[in-house]
């Protein structure tokens, strides 16, 4: 960090990425602050700065002691240990230490009391909700939502005909020739454990997955205008079923609520959709496969007069950004589901779906809403 950057930060005041401390004397308090940054998006602790932006004036001894305190707290008071960086600045108003804490890759980080802290605006708060803890473990690849058991499920939930047809098509062997029963085959495919389907198994092969997973559906609404607050709508549906059903119904809903252009086709032709079909296929598949299944919320599809929005629960995982997903970067949130997806949906993986959609139709915007914990694809309509 340069001196002019530091002065600009001080002038702008505290926020979720910048914390001011007049001084630090206790390793426990410092550890809680650093753990909160590590569990969130990283940030900076400015020591020697009051809440109002004035300088406290650290001495040379203060600088040495605080640097040692930072090192000790990072090693001994946070589990797992972190590696913050410190910079000393000698400003006209007084000395300041800037502690840089990166977002962690081994979340959740705990203090010596076993408490987990995250940033909450310019302050911090304790994490107590199970869902939030699960998302932290997911970011560190310790657990994944698609492998979580579906309570109350059993082999009786499986669409036997669909599973048998899938098995024969993609395994290449007759189902009736298998020596193992269906539940053993599903366990071997990592879709069932101890007699219960996991989330991926239910989404792929349950006859009615929405019975056990009522929030993992698609809510679709078509509006006559451009405003979501419009009390009138053209069409509204709750789309349910297994993953293949959700994909098919979502695609049909959008195609049924946008215009089709005749072009050079014959009078009796249905015409081509104003948004190319491949764009809708890629973005719907992306929403269903990469959504955060730790969040109990549906995928939403909103068709407006000027745009189509596809909204997935869960922001981009880890360090993914809008810029690097446009370059083909990817981070698999649901690895079991992603491994099966190419066999049931027009999905190739490898981060190529966004690239194909943009190549076919560049007029697409993406919004990674970390505060609202959603990811949104906005497709502009040509006929707006």
C-alpha positions, -999 to +999 in steps of 0.1 A: +000+000+000+013+035-008+010+065+015-016+082-007-038+051-006-035+050+032-045+086+035-075+081+012-086+051+033-084+071+065-103+100+049-131+077+038-136+061+072-142+025+084-161+000+063-163-038+059-127-039+044-110-013+067-109-013+105-094+015+126-077+008+160-061+035+182-038+008+196-038-030+203-027-044+236-044-079+237-038-107+213-073-121+218-090-090+206-066-087+176-071-124+167-109-119+166-105-090+142-081-109+119-103-140+120-133-120+109-114-106+079-101-141+070-136-156+072-150-127+050-134-110+020-101-099+037-092-064+046-069-040+065-066-031+101-051+004+106-035+006+141-027+041+153-059+056+139-089+066+159-125+060+148-128+096+137-097+093+115-073+112+138-039+097+145-029+085+180+008+088+175+025+054+180+060+054+194+089+033+181+084+009+210+047+007+201+056-003+166+079-031+177+055-044+203+024-043+180+043-061+151+053-088+175+017-090+189+003-094+153+027-123+146+019-140+179-019-136+175-018-149+139+001-180+150-011-188+185-046-173+188-062-182+154-070-218+142-058-225+116-030-200+117-029-172+092-001-151+077-010-113+078+014-087+064+023-055+082+035-022+069+048+007+090+040+043+079+056+074+094+030+101+087+033+138+097+004+132+121+019+101+137+030+065+130+005+040+117+007+002+112-013-014+084-021-051+089-032-068+057-054-099+061-062-119+030-094-138+026-087-173+039-089-206+020-093-228+051-125-214+065-138-212+091-111-195+112-116-196+150-102-177+179-089-195+211-124-197+225-136-216+194-157-186+182-161-179+145-162-142+135-172-125+102-173-089+092-207-072+096-203-037+080-174-020+098-179-042+129-178-080+133-203-106+145-202-142+157-214-170+134-240-193+150-263-203+121-256-239+108-262-228+072-236-201+073-210-226+088-218-251+061-211-225+034-177-218+050-168-255+050-180-256+014-157-228+004-128-247+019-139-279+000-144-298+033-180-305+025-203-300-005-240-294-005-247-319-032-234-348-010-255-339+020-281-366+029-318-359+022-336-367+055-364-392+052-354-403+016-349-439+006-347-461-025-385-458-027-381-421-038-362-432-070-378-430-104-368-466-112-375-465-149-355-433-154-325-446-133-325-479-152-325-461-186-297-438-175-277-467-162-280-486-195-273-456-217-242-443-199-227-474-181-233-495-213-246-526-195-281-541-192-296-532-159-312-566-155-278-582-157-265-564-127-258-585-096-261-555-072-295-540-063-304-504-071-295-490-037-260-505-040-255-491-075-265-457-062-241-459-033-213-469-057-221-439-078-218-417-046-256-408-048-268-426-017-254-435+017-268-456+046-301-460+027-306-422+021-302-403-012-280-373-011-290-340-026-274-349-059-291-383-060-325-368-053-321-341-079-310-365-106-332-396-099-360-390-074-395-392-090-406-361-070-375-344-055-395-314-045-414-335-019-382-338+001-365-306-012-393-281-015-371-251-020-350-265-048-374-256-075-376-228-101-400-199-097-407-183-130-427-151-137-433-132-169-442-095-166-457-072-192-434-044-184-399-038-170-405-036-132-406-065-108-430-045-085-457-047-112-487-064-096-498-078-130-480-107-147-484-126-180-474-160-167-463-174-133-453-210-126-435-230-099-414-255-119-406-287-101-393-322-108-359-338-112-330-318-127-339-328-163-375-316-157-364-283-142-341-277-172-368-286-198-396-266-181-374-235-175-363-235-211-399-239-223-411-211-200-387-186-214-392-196-250-429-193-245-427-158-231-403-142-256-407-133-293-398-155-322-386-139-354-396-153-387-366-140-408-363-158-441-383-188-429-416-199-444-449-185-432-457-217-413-424-217-395-422-211-357-394-187-362-361-183-343-363-171-307-350-135-302-325-149-277-306-178-292-316-211-277-280-221-269-277-190-246-308-200-226-296-236-224-261-226-211-274-201-185-302-223-172-278-253-169-253-231-151-279-219-127-291-254-118-257-270-115-237-243-098-262-228-075-256-230-037-277-259-024-269-249+012-292-219+006-329-229+009-342-208-019-354-214-055-337-204-087-358-175-101-365-168-138-380-134-145-390-124-180-395-086-186-403-066-216-367-056-221-347-085-204-346-120-190-331-125-156-319-159-143-311-156-106-292-183-087-290-186-049-253-182-038-227-156-050-197-167-070-176-191-048-142-182-034-122-158-055-142-161-087-152-127-102-173-116-131-141-107-150-125-142-147-156-162-154-158-143-187-123-157-193-134-193-187-123-196-151-145-219-130-148-232-094-170-263-090-193-258-060-212-291-065-186-317-078-208-348-078-236-329-096-212-314-121-197-349-129-232-362-138-245-331-155-229-337-190-249-370-191-283-354-185-281-318-197-264-299-225-235-291-202-198-295-209-182-280-178-147-266-178-160-230-175-170-229-211-207-223-208-204-186-201-180-182-230-204-200-254-233-179-242-214-146-247-201-157-281-236-164-293-252-133-278-229-107-262-257-086-247-255-103-214-247-088-180-237-106-148-242-094-112-224-111-083-244-099-053-223-109-023-245-090+002-277-106-012-259-140-018-271-144-054-257-145-088-277-130-117-275-133-155-293-105-173-300-111-210-311-080-229-340-085-253-335-073-289-372-064-293-373-042-262 
